[in-house]
Amino acid sequence: MALTRPSDNRPSDGDVIEFLFAHHGAEPIDLELLGGGFWSAAFGYRLGDEQLVLRLNDAPDGFRDDEVAMRYSSAALPVPEVLAIGEGFGRWFAISRRHHGRFLEEVGPDEADALAPTVVDLLAALRAVPDTGVVTPAWHDWLVGAITDRPGRHTSGWRTRIAADPRAERTFRVVDRRIRSLLDACPDRRQLVHSDLLHYNVLVAEEADVVTAVFSWKCATWGDAIYDLAWCTFWGRWHEDIGALDLWDRVVPELPAAEAVDVSARHHAYELHIGASHLGWYATLGDEENLGWTLRQLDELLERGPLE
């Protein structure tokens, strides 16, 4: 059975056009439903020469995070400009400038020679963003918090669900111990970490040679930038095109000496962390297929250990 996503809760095209006309005082044209998001329903449209996107969500937090992320924007890290945030349809809306391109996951493995330098440059651009002073948890606290079941979250109660599955409980306990044993190797840095690359959050040009937009900053924090490398290598097990990029071999040799200290242990801890945090997500959704896939990846990572 297909999982219901919050983004599936969307108004009719007619209601959207009426809302946009009231907001802009002008008739929007070329309205189209945009896909890709889990939380937000999105519509593209034109207003004169401007190409814009309307997003709808039950809460404004992610839109506020995208607004904050505008300060990180550069030619190498293009962040769409948020033009308005407000209430509409009994929910929250945001209007942003539209960027075009292909989702990172949609680039084929045969284009790895073009895409690999693009992703390497994206990871370097994230590492290079100056600390803006945004208050975030200490890095170790953020890591531990993401694999701890806490009340008030979308996934609250996931630990009980995992415990009810003996195989999942066994793997999670081993992964949790391994991550905690490696925390001393993980430096409490203040580098920008997107922590949700992929999942239809990055657009690249048709030739796959440049990033044209980076979306969805609700999971971003400040910590160790190797986490975003681990994000790409972990999900490269799922997305063949990303796995074909050999990002570990491309990124690590180019790191400054100070950033390469304990990099194998850090990367291993972060890959395990990404898998462990998604166990809670899939358990919450009741997604047994992807829960099983994630358990298999974690078992393989535990057996393999850190990369050379």
N, C-alpha and C positions, 0 to 999 in steps of 0.2 A: 504493500500500500504506500502511495506517495506521501511524503511528509508535508504537512501544511506549514507554510512559511508566513511570518507576519507580513511580508511584502505582497502576499497574495490578497491581502485586504486592501482593495483600492476602489476609488469611486469610478463612475462611468466617465467616458470621454466628454460627454456633454457637461457633466458637473465640473470637470477639470477646466474646460474652456470657459465656462461661466465664472469660475473662481479667478482664473488668470486675467480675464477681462476686467473684473472688479479690482484686482490688485494693480494691474498696469495701466488701466484706463485705455487700453488698446486691444484689438483683436489678435490673439495668438494664432499662428498658422503652422501647418505641418506637424501637428501633434502626433507623437508616437510613444508607445509603451516601450520602456527600456528594461532589459533583463539584467541578471547578474547579482542583484542584492538579496540578502536574506531578510534583513530587518526593514528596509525602506522600499516602498513602491516608488518608481521613478518614471517620469515622462520627459521626453525631449520636445522642444518646440522652438519656433522662431518668432521674434518680435522685431519687425523691420530687418535690419542687417545683423541683429544679435541672435546668436544661437545659445539657448539656455536650457537648464534642466530643473524641473520641479521634483522634489523628493518629499515623501510623506512618511511619518513615523509616529509611534505612540509617545515618544519622549524626545526632548530636544538635545539630550546630552551629546549624542554623536555629531549633530550639526554644530554644536558649540566647539567640539574638538576639531572639526574640519576648519572652522573659522580661526581657531588658534594656529592650526598648521599652516595657514597662509604665510606666516612669518618665516617658515622654513623654505619657501618656494625659491627656486633658481632655475636656470636653463637646464641644469642636469637633474633637477628634482621639481618638476612642474606640478604645483598643487592648485587645483581649480579655485577660482575666487568665489567666495560665498557672498552673495549680494543682499540677501534678506533671510531672516529667520522669524517665524511667527506662528500663530495658531490658525488653523483652518481645518474644515471637515471634522471638527471635534477632536483633532489631533494636532500635530506640529508639522510645519512645512519649512523647507529651505529652498532657495533659488540660487543656482550657481551658474557660472559660465560653462558652456559645454566644451569638452575636449573630445577629439576623435582619434581612433586608432583601433588596433586589435588587442584583445585581452591576451595577456602574457601566456595563459594556458592554451591559447588557440594557435600558437606558432608551432609548426611541425618540427620534429626532430631533424629533418633534413635541412633546416635553417639554423642549426646550432652555431655554425661559424659566424653568422651575423648576429644572432641573439646573445651569445655568451659574452662578448665584450660589452653589450648594452646592459646586461644584468650586473656584470662586474662594476661598471661605471655607476649604476644605481646604488649598489651597496657602498661604494666609495663616497658618493654624494651624501648618503645618510650619515656616514661616519664623520663627514667634514662639517656638518651643520654646527655652528657655534652654540654653546649652551645658552639658552634664553632665560634661564632661571625659573622655568616652570616647575612648580612643586610636585614631585612624584615620590613614591616610596623608595627607601634605600633598595639597592638592587637585590640583595639577598631576601629582603622582606617581600619584594615583588615576586620573586621566584617561588618562595615558600607559600605565599598567599594564593598563587594560582593553582596549587595542587592541594589546597586545604578547603574543605567544605565549610562555607560560612553562610549564615543566614542573610537574607536580603538580596541575594543574587538570583539571576535567571536560572542558575543551575543548582540552587540550594537543594540538598537532599541527595546529591549524586553519590556521596560516599556510601550511603546505605544501599543504594541500587547496585553499586560495584560489589559490596560485601556479600550480596545475595547470590553472586555468580562465583563459584569457587575458583575457576580458572582466572577470571578477571581479578579477583581479590589477590590471588597468589602473585600474579605478574605485577600488579600495582604495588604491593608491599616491597617486592624486590627493587622495582624502579625507584620508589620513594627513598629507600635506603641508599641506593647508588647515587641519586642526585644529591642527597644531603652529605654524603661522603666526599663529594667533589666541590662543595660550596667554597671551601677555602681557596680553591684554584680560580674562582670566578671573581674578578676584580669589581669593586663598586665604582664603576666609571660613570661619567655623565656624557655618554654618546647617545644620539637619537636612535631609538629602536622602534620601528614601525610595528613589528610583531603581528602583522596580518598580510604580508605580501602574498601574492596569489589570491585565491578565492575571488577572482575577478575584481581585484583592486588596483591593477596596474595596466595601463594601455601603452602599446608601442606602435611606432609607425608601420606602414604596410611593409617596408623593407626590413623591419625588425631591428633597425640600426640605431634607434633613439627612443627613449621613453617620452611619451606625450602627456601622461597624467598619472598621478598617484593619488588614489582615493582612500576614504574610510580610515580616519585617524583615531577612531575611538579606542583602539587597543594600544596606541603608542605610549611609550614611556621613555625614560632616560636610564641607560645602563650600559651593558656591554654589547657593542655592535656585532659581535660574532653571533649573537642570537639570530639576527636576520639571515646570516649565512646558513645557520642550522635550519632555519625555517625553510629555506629553498632546498637544502639537501634532504631534509626529512620528507617534504612533500614531493620531491623529485622521485620518490618511490611510487607515488600515485600518478604524477604527470610525467609521461615519458619524455616530453620535450624539455622539461626542466632537468630531469635526471641526465639527459644527454649532454648537458652543458659542462659537466665536470668542474663545478664551481669550487670545490675544495682545492683542487690542484691549480686553479687559476687565481684564487684570491689569496690563499695563505702564503705562497712564496713572495708576494708583493707587500706583505704587511711590514710596517716598521718594527724593528727589533723589540721595542717595548710592548707592542700590541700582540706579538707572537708568543709571549711567555705563556706556557701552559695551554696553548691554543687547542691542542688535541683533547685534553681533559675538559676544557670549557665547552667545546663544540659537542662532545659526547654528552655532557650534562644537559645541554640545551636541546639536543635532539630528543633525549629521553623526556625532558620536561614538556616539550611540545606534544609528544604522544600521550603522556600521562594526563595533561590538561584536557586533551580531547577525549579521553576515556569518559571523563565527567560529562562532557558535552553530549556525546553519543548516548550515554546512559540516560541523560535527561530527556533526549528526544525519543528514546526507545528504539534507536537505530541499531539493531543487532548486527546487520551486515557490516557497517563501518566500524562498529565496536570490535567485531572479530578481526577485521583488517588491521586495526590499530594495535590490537594485542599481538598479532603476528609480527608486526614491525618492531614492537618493543622487545619481544623475545629475541628477534634477530640482532637487534642493537645490543642487548645485554650480552649475548654470546660473542659478538664481534669485538666489543670494547671500543676504545678510542681509535680514531684513524692515525696512521703513521704520520 
